[in-house]
């Protein structure tokens, strides 16, 4: 239990940086993406600073900067889904029995780390998601706007937790392409 998945992702990012030359990885163009729990992990991997000390399980190269994050309906406020108005059984099973669950929830909540200088973030979220509240996307977007981090919230009207229509998926992938062309692939 605890933040093991978050630690694993940070360690994976560190490993990629340490092996960049071997595998010909351009560490200036690393884009993180994931859906649901993967969206949460993409956010935490891209926004948690080394000073949070959640990557102590792995040694190696410094964490490389992330070029952008594409968050598909990921949790932004873990405490909210463990013991808040949007309590979810899976989140309770993940952290709820820990005596220090509030501290752990804060340490793995992307909203706790919003600050200027973060990579651009595109969030895709259905406004009728019953698993991860749409409010998380709205609050993340507002917090990023407040500190002038380039970001976009792509709301899928009537969209649930994934399971988007083919037409919605086309719209999403076109938005992702435009976002990455603007923030990652554009020539300086």
Backbone as JSON, one array per atom type, in Angstrom:
{
  "sequence": "XXXXXXXXXXXXXXXXXXXXXXXXXXXXXXXXXXXXXXXXXXXXXXXXXXXXXXXXXXXXXXXXXXXXXXXXXXXXXXXXXXXXXXXXXXXXXXXXXXXXXXXXXXXXXXXXXXXXXXXXXXXXXXXXXXXXXXXXXXXXXXXXXXXXXXXXXXXXXXXXXXXXXXXXXXXXXXXXXXXXXXXXXXXX",
  "N": [[0.83, -1.2, 0.0], [0.23, 2.37, -0.1], [2.28, 4.94, -1.58], [3.49, 3.45, -3.67], [3.1, 2.97, -6.47], [3.36, 5.53, -7.5], [6.0, 6.06, -6.79], [7.25, 4.06, -8.35], [6.75, 4.99, -10.96], [8.14, 7.44, -10.97], [10.71, 6.42, -10.6], [10.92, 4.99, -12.97], [10.96, 7.07, -14.83], [13.37, 8.25, -14.1], [15.07, 6.13, -14.76], [14.74, 6.04, -17.55], [15.95, 8.47, -18.21], [18.56, 7.91, -17.4], [19.27, 5.99, -19.24], [19.07, 7.17, -21.67], [20.91, 7.75, -23.76], [21.69, 5.19, -24.56], [19.29, 4.14, -25.61], [18.6, 6.03, -27.43], [16.88, 8.23, -26.7], [15.16, 11.24, -26.69], [15.39, 13.34, -24.26], [14.3, 15.82, -23.97], [11.81, 15.74, -24.95], [9.92, 14.21, -23.64], [6.8, 12.89, -23.13], [4.13, 12.35, -21.01], [1.44, 10.13, -20.51], [-1.77, 8.78, -19.72], [-4.63, 6.8, -18.75], [-7.28, 7.21, -16.45], [-6.29, 5.67, -13.56], [-3.79, 5.67, -14.67], [-3.74, 8.24, -15.72], [-3.65, 9.73, -13.36], [-1.13, 8.84, -12.45], [0.49, 9.78, -14.53], [0.19, 12.52, -14.14], [1.25, 12.79, -11.48], [3.86, 11.9, -11.89], [4.84, 13.83, -13.6], [4.56, 16.24, -12.19], [5.4, 16.1, -9.52], [7.99, 17.23, -7.53], [11.56, 16.58, -7.18], [12.23, 17.26, -4.62], [10.16, 16.35, -3.05], [10.83, 13.84, -2.41], [9.95, 11.3, -3.2], [11.11, 9.45, -4.76], [13.08, 7.86, -3.75], [13.66, 5.2, -3.83], [15.16, 4.55, -5.96], [18.22, 5.01, -7.6], [20.26, 7.13, -9.64], [20.3, 8.95, -12.73], [19.42, 12.44, -12.63], [15.95, 13.43, -12.32], [14.45, 13.9, -15.42], [13.2, 16.84, -17.09], [9.75, 16.98, -17.89], [8.14, 17.15, -20.99], [5.44, 17.46, -21.64], [2.12, 16.66, -20.47], [-0.5, 14.38, -20.93], [-3.41, 13.95, -19.63], [-5.8, 11.67, -19.06], [-8.72, 11.75, -17.64], [-7.76, 11.52, -14.9], [-7.28, 11.14, -11.32], [-7.05, 14.01, -9.34], [-7.12, 14.91, -6.76], [-6.49, 13.1, -4.19], [-7.33, 12.7, -1.5], [-9.98, 13.46, -1.62], [-11.24, 11.31, -2.92], [-10.73, 9.27, -1.19], [-11.79, 9.83, 1.36], [-13.64, 11.85, 1.07], [-16.29, 13.89, -0.32], [-16.53, 12.52, -2.69], [-16.0, 9.84, -2.31], [-14.5, 6.74, -3.11], [-14.58, 3.25, -3.53], [-12.27, 1.81, -4.47], [-10.2, 3.64, -4.01], [-10.34, 3.89, -1.26], [-9.64, 1.29, -0.54], [-7.02, 1.39, -1.43], [-5.65, 3.33, 0.17], [-7.07, 3.85, 2.52], [-6.87, 2.34, 4.95], [-4.47, 2.98, 6.06], [-2.72, 4.41, 8.8], [-1.78, 7.0, 8.49], [-3.15, 8.07, 6.32], [-4.1, 10.53, 5.36], [-1.84, 12.18, 5.11], [-0.36, 10.69, 3.24], [-2.17, 10.73, 1.09], [-2.14, 13.46, 0.46], [0.53, 13.69, -0.35], [0.53, 12.28, -2.73], [-1.2, 13.59, -4.38], [-1.84, 15.34, -7.25], [-2.8, 18.02, -7.24], [-1.59, 19.12, -5.01], [0.88, 19.96, -5.77], [0.91, 22.01, -7.6], [2.36, 24.58, -9.36], [4.15, 27.4, -10.74], [5.9, 26.93, -13.83], [5.54, 24.26, -14.42], [5.17, 21.47, -16.73], [3.31, 21.77, -19.84], [-0.14, 20.84, -19.68], [-2.64, 18.73, -20.79], [-5.92, 17.93, -20.21], [-8.3, 15.43, -20.49], [-11.64, 14.84, -20.05], [-14.74, 13.4, -19.24], [-17.88, 14.97, -18.69], [-19.75, 13.61, -17.27], [-18.6, 11.68, -15.76], [-18.58, 9.04, -13.53], [-16.75, 7.78, -11.97], [-14.17, 9.03, -11.6], [-14.48, 12.14, -10.43], [-15.63, 14.8, -12.48], [-15.16, 17.3, -11.5], [-12.55, 17.21, -10.51], [-10.95, 17.58, -12.77], [-11.77, 20.15, -13.5], [-10.98, 21.67, -11.26], [-8.2, 21.2, -11.35], [-7.52, 22.38, -13.8], [-8.22, 25.08, -13.23], [-6.42, 25.64, -11.15], [-3.97, 25.37, -12.49], [-4.24, 27.4, -14.4], [-4.2, 29.57, -12.66], [-1.52, 29.81, -11.93], [-0.34, 30.25, -14.31], [0.39, 28.06, -15.97], [0.69, 26.49, -19.04], [-2.19, 24.99, -20.28], [-4.97, 22.82, -21.03], [-8.36, 22.05, -20.82], [-10.19, 19.54, -22.02], [-13.37, 19.0, -22.33], [-15.62, 16.37, -22.46], [-18.74, 16.34, -23.51], [-21.38, 14.71, -21.9], [-19.79, 12.54, -21.59], [-18.51, 9.66, -20.0], [-16.56, 7.68, -17.8], [-14.09, 7.27, -19.63], [-14.79, 5.15, -22.36], [-15.65, 6.56, -24.65], [-17.36, 7.78, -27.55], [-16.74, 6.9, -31.02], [-16.6, 9.23, -32.57], [-16.1, 11.13, -30.56], [-13.59, 10.22, -29.73], [-12.05, 10.74, -32.02], [-12.16, 13.54, -31.98], [-10.79, 13.96, -29.56], [-8.2, 12.87, -30.09], [-7.38, 14.54, -32.17], [-7.27, 16.95, -30.76], [-5.24, 16.32, -28.95], [-3.09, 15.98, -30.71], [-2.88, 18.61, -31.76], [-2.29, 20.0, -29.39], [0.2, 18.85, -28.64], [1.72, 19.49, -30.91], [1.81, 22.23, -30.61], [3.03, 22.6, -28.05], [5.17, 20.8, -27.72], [6.34, 19.81, -30.09], [6.79, 22.02, -31.62], [9.1, 24.15, -33.23], [11.72, 25.87, -31.56]],
  "CA": [[0.0, 0.0, 0.0], [0.95, 3.63, -0.07], [2.58, 5.58, -2.86], [4.42, 2.61, -4.44], [2.94, 3.17, -7.92], [3.93, 6.85, -7.79], [7.46, 5.86, -6.72], [7.65, 3.27, -9.51], [6.74, 5.84, -12.15], [9.26, 8.37, -10.86], [11.92, 5.63, -10.85], [10.95, 4.69, -14.41], [11.4, 8.29, -15.51], [14.8, 8.37, -13.8], [15.74, 5.09, -15.55], [14.74, 6.49, -18.95], [16.99, 9.5, -18.32], [19.9, 7.3, -17.27], [19.51, 5.14, -20.41], [18.67, 7.93, -22.86], [21.88, 7.58, -24.84], [21.63, 3.8, -25.02], [18.07, 3.9, -26.38], [18.37, 7.18, -28.31], [15.7, 8.93, -26.22], [15.3, 12.69, -26.58], [14.83, 13.66, -22.94], [13.62, 17.11, -24.04], [10.48, 15.56, -25.55], [9.2, 13.15, -22.94], [5.39, 13.19, -22.9], [3.5, 11.34, -20.18], [0.0, 10.01, -20.73], [-2.41, 7.61, -19.13], [-6.07, 6.91, -18.53], [-7.77, 6.89, -15.11], [-5.14, 5.58, -12.65], [-2.64, 6.09, -15.47], [-3.78, 9.7, -15.77], [-3.14, 10.17, -12.07], [0.31, 8.58, -12.41], [1.13, 10.72, -15.45], [0.24, 13.81, -13.45], [2.2, 12.78, -10.36], [5.22, 11.76, -12.41], [5.25, 15.08, -14.22], [4.48, 17.45, -11.35], [6.03, 15.95, -8.2], [9.41, 17.6, -7.61], [12.49, 15.7, -6.47], [12.24, 17.65, -3.2], [9.13, 15.57, -2.34], [11.56, 12.64, -2.0], [9.16, 10.1, -3.46], [11.83, 8.6, -5.69], [14.28, 7.43, -3.03], [13.89, 3.77, -4.06], [16.0, 4.36, -7.15], [19.32, 5.96, -7.79], [20.54, 7.3, -11.07], [20.3, 10.29, -13.31], [18.35, 13.32, -12.11], [14.69, 13.36, -13.05], [14.44, 14.84, -16.53], [11.95, 17.6, -17.19], [8.75, 16.39, -18.75], [7.76, 18.14, -22.0], [3.99, 17.66, -21.58], [1.33, 15.58, -19.86], [-1.86, 14.21, -21.42], [-4.12, 13.32, -18.52], [-7.14, 11.19, -19.39], [-9.6, 11.59, -16.48], [-7.04, 11.04, -13.71], [-7.57, 11.74, -10.01], [-6.17, 15.13, -9.0], [-7.21, 15.13, -5.31], [-6.66, 11.75, -3.66], [-8.12, 12.72, -0.27], [-11.39, 13.58, -2.0], [-11.8, 10.0, -3.28], [-10.54, 8.33, -0.08], [-12.73, 10.1, 2.45], [-14.33, 13.12, 0.81], [-17.63, 13.75, -0.89], [-16.48, 11.63, -3.84], [-15.38, 8.6, -1.83], [-14.55, 5.62, -4.05], [-14.11, 2.03, -2.86], [-10.9, 1.47, -4.83], [-9.29, 4.56, -3.32], [-10.36, 3.51, 0.16], [-8.82, 0.08, -0.44], [-5.64, 1.75, -1.7], [-5.02, 4.1, 1.24], [-7.94, 4.11, 3.66], [-6.52, 1.7, 6.21], [-3.2, 3.49, 6.58], [-2.95, 5.37, 9.89], [-1.42, 8.34, 8.03], [-3.66, 8.15, 4.95], [-4.25, 11.93, 4.93], [-0.52, 12.65, 4.67], [-0.04, 9.98, 2.0], [-3.05, 11.26, 0.05], [-1.61, 14.77, 0.07], [1.81, 13.5, -1.05], [0.32, 11.71, -4.07], [-2.24, 14.37, -5.05], [-1.27, 16.34, -8.16], [-3.17, 19.39, -6.86], [-0.71, 19.6, -3.95], [2.17, 20.36, -6.34], [0.72, 22.97, -8.68], [3.24, 25.75, -9.24], [4.63, 27.9, -12.03], [7.02, 26.19, -14.41], [5.21, 22.87, -14.74], [4.99, 21.24, -18.17], [1.93, 21.92, -20.33], [-1.0, 19.71, -19.32], [-3.94, 18.59, -21.45], [-6.79, 17.01, -19.48], [-9.48, 14.96, -21.19], [-12.53, 14.33, -18.99], [-16.17, 13.44, -19.49], [-18.56, 15.72, -17.63], [-20.64, 12.71, -16.54], [-17.76, 10.6, -15.21], [-19.05, 8.62, -12.21], [-15.65, 7.13, -11.28], [-13.32, 10.15, -11.19], [-15.35, 13.31, -10.61], [-15.26, 15.84, -13.44], [-14.69, 18.41, -10.68], [-11.09, 17.13, -10.39], [-10.41, 18.21, -13.98], [-12.07, 21.58, -13.43], [-10.11, 22.25, -10.24], [-6.83, 21.15, -11.85], [-7.44, 23.41, -14.84], [-8.24, 26.4, -12.58], [-5.17, 25.8, -10.41], [-2.91, 25.58, -13.48], [-4.44, 28.75, -14.93], [-3.83, 30.55, -11.63], [-0.06, 29.98, -11.91], [0.05, 30.46, -15.71], [0.93, 26.87, -16.64], [-0.1, 26.21, -20.24], [-3.02, 23.8, -20.09], [-6.26, 22.82, -21.69], [-9.33, 21.07, -20.36], [-11.08, 19.11, -23.08], [-14.55, 18.39, -21.73], [-16.41, 15.53, -23.36], [-20.13, 16.43, -23.05], [-22.05, 13.42, -21.75], [-18.79, 11.49, -21.49], [-18.32, 9.0, -18.71], [-15.17, 7.33, -17.46], [-13.65, 6.62, -20.86], [-15.91, 4.68, -23.18], [-16.11, 7.63, -25.51], [-17.78, 7.34, -28.89], [-15.69, 7.04, -32.03], [-16.51, 10.65, -32.93], [-15.42, 11.81, -29.46], [-12.17, 9.83, -29.77], [-11.41, 11.5, -33.09], [-12.01, 14.9, -31.44], [-9.75, 13.91, -28.52], [-6.88, 12.69, -30.68], [-7.04, 15.77, -32.89], [-6.88, 17.94, -29.74], [-3.91, 15.92, -28.44], [-2.1, 16.31, -31.75], [-2.7, 20.07, -31.78], [-1.63, 20.39, -28.14], [1.61, 18.44, -28.7], [2.38, 20.3, -31.93], [2.01, 23.57, -30.04], [3.85, 22.68, -26.84], [6.32, 19.89, -27.68], [6.98, 19.61, -31.4], [7.08, 23.31, -32.28], [10.52, 24.54, -33.21], [11.93, 27.07, -30.73]],
  "C": [[0.87, 1.25, 0.0], [1.28, 4.11, -1.47], [3.5, 4.77, -3.77], [4.3, 2.85, -5.94], [3.54, 4.51, -8.34], [5.46, 6.74, -7.78], [7.95, 5.11, -7.95], [7.72, 4.13, -10.77], [7.88, 6.85, -12.12], [10.58, 7.64, -11.12], [12.04, 5.26, -12.32], [11.43, 5.89, -15.21], [12.9, 8.49, -15.29], [15.59, 7.35, -14.64], [15.83, 5.51, -17.02], [15.83, 7.55, -19.15], [18.38, 8.89, -18.27], [20.27, 6.46, -18.49], [19.22, 5.87, -21.73], [19.63, 7.73, -24.02], [21.81, 6.17, -25.43], [20.45, 3.57, -25.96], [17.69, 5.05, -27.29], [17.06, 7.91, -27.96], [16.01, 10.42, -26.11], [14.61, 13.11, -25.28], [14.19, 15.05, -22.9], [12.2, 16.97, -24.56], [9.72, 14.4, -24.91], [7.78, 13.63, -22.64], [4.81, 12.03, -22.1], [2.01, 11.31, -20.47], [-0.52, 8.75, -20.07], [-3.87, 7.89, -18.89], [-6.41, 6.46, -17.11], [-6.6, 6.84, -14.13], [-3.87, 6.0, -13.38], [-2.58, 7.59, -15.66], [-3.24, 10.31, -14.49], [-1.62, 10.0, -12.01], [1.07, 9.48, -13.39], [1.26, 12.09, -14.8], [1.28, 13.81, -12.34], [3.64, 12.7, -10.87], [5.73, 13.07, -12.99], [5.26, 16.29, -13.32], [5.18, 17.31, -9.99], [7.52, 16.28, -8.31], [10.28, 16.6, -6.83], [12.5, 16.02, -4.97], [11.17, 16.92, -2.39], [9.69, 14.24, -1.86], [10.71, 11.37, -2.12], [9.85, 9.17, -4.45], [13.11, 8.06, -5.05], [14.59, 5.95, -3.25], [14.82, 3.5, -5.24], [17.07, 5.44, -7.22], [19.49, 6.15, -9.29], [20.53, 8.75, -11.47], [19.22, 11.14, -12.63], [17.08, 13.14, -12.93], [14.73, 14.36, -14.21], [13.16, 15.67, -16.5], [11.02, 16.89, -18.15], [8.28, 17.49, -19.71], [6.27, 18.45, -21.95], [3.35, 16.45, -20.92], [-0.04, 15.58, -20.53], [-2.57, 13.33, -20.4], [-5.54, 12.96, -18.97], [-7.86, 10.88, -18.08], [-8.92, 10.97, -15.25], [-7.45, 11.78, -12.45], [-6.56, 12.85, -9.74], [-6.11, 15.38, -7.5], [-7.53, 13.79, -4.65], [-7.51, 11.73, -2.39], [-9.62, 12.77, -0.56], [-12.01, 12.22, -2.31], [-11.55, 8.94, -2.21], [-11.59, 8.57, 1.0], [-13.41, 11.45, 2.3], [-15.7, 12.87, 0.23], [-17.67, 12.8, -2.08], [-15.79, 10.31, -3.52], [-15.6, 7.46, -2.82], [-13.93, 4.39, -3.39], [-12.67, 1.68, -3.2], [-9.89, 2.37, -4.14], [-9.21, 4.24, -1.84], [-9.51, 2.26, 0.36], [-7.34, 0.39, -0.61], [-4.98, 2.36, -0.47], [-5.79, 4.15, 2.55], [-7.55, 3.49, 4.97], [-5.19, 2.15, 6.78], [-3.46, 4.5, 7.7], [-2.66, 6.81, 9.47], [-1.95, 8.6, 6.62], [-3.79, 9.59, 4.46], [-2.93, 12.49, 4.4], [-0.14, 11.99, 3.34], [-0.89, 10.51, 0.85], [-2.56, 12.61, -0.44], [-0.34, 14.6, -0.76], [1.64, 12.95, -2.46], [-0.83, 12.4, -4.82], [-1.61, 15.42, -5.96], [-1.6, 17.77, -7.76], [-2.26, 19.97, -5.78], [0.59, 20.19, -4.5], [2.05, 21.4, -7.46], [1.54, 24.22, -8.38], [3.64, 26.19, -10.64], [5.77, 27.01, -12.52], [6.75, 24.73, -14.71], [5.07, 22.7, -16.25], [3.53, 21.49, -18.57], [1.13, 20.65, -20.05], [-2.33, 19.81, -20.07], [-4.73, 17.56, -20.65], [-8.02, 16.72, -20.32], [-10.4, 14.34, -20.14], [-13.98, 14.46, -19.42], [-16.89, 14.14, -18.35], [-19.61, 14.88, -16.89], [-19.89, 11.5, -16.0], [-18.23, 10.28, -13.79], [-17.95, 7.92, -11.4], [-14.67, 8.18, -10.73], [-14.13, 11.41, -11.47], [-14.78, 14.33, -11.6], [-14.7, 17.06, -12.71], [-13.16, 18.39, -10.53], [-10.43, 17.81, -11.58], [-10.6, 19.72, -13.94], [-11.14, 22.27, -12.42], [-8.64, 22.26, -10.67], [-6.61, 22.25, -12.88], [-7.37, 24.81, -14.21], [-6.93, 26.65, -11.84], [-4.0, 26.06, -11.36], [-3.02, 26.97, -14.1], [-3.94, 29.81, -13.94], [-2.33, 30.81, -11.58], [0.53, 30.04, -13.32], [0.78, 29.27, -16.34], [0.07, 26.63, -17.88], [-0.9, 24.92, -20.05], [-4.32, 23.96, -20.85], [-7.11, 21.74, -21.04], [-10.26, 20.78, -21.53], [-12.22, 18.34, -22.43], [-15.3, 17.61, -22.8], [-17.84, 15.56, -22.85], [-20.81, 15.06, -23.04], [-21.09, 12.26, -21.59], [-18.68, 10.95, -20.08], [-16.84, 8.78, -18.45], [-14.59, 6.54, -18.63], [-14.86, 6.26, -21.67], [-16.51, 5.79, -24.03], [-16.52, 7.05, -26.86], [-16.6, 7.5, -29.86], [-15.5, 8.5, -32.42], [-15.8, 11.44, -31.83], [-13.94, 11.47, -29.45], [-11.42, 10.57, -30.87], [-11.16, 12.93, -32.62], [-10.87, 14.95, -30.43], [-8.37, 13.81, -29.16], [-6.45, 13.87, -31.53], [-6.59, 16.86, -31.91], [-5.5, 17.61, -29.16], [-2.84, 16.3, -29.45], [-1.82, 17.81, -31.78], [-1.94, 20.55, -30.55], [-0.14, 20.05, -28.19], [2.36, 19.23, -29.77], [2.69, 21.69, -31.41], [3.07, 23.59, -28.95], [5.1, 21.79, -26.83], [7.08, 19.88, -29.0], [7.32, 20.91, -32.12], [8.56, 23.63, -32.17], [10.67, 25.82, -32.38], [12.28, 28.29, -31.54]]
}
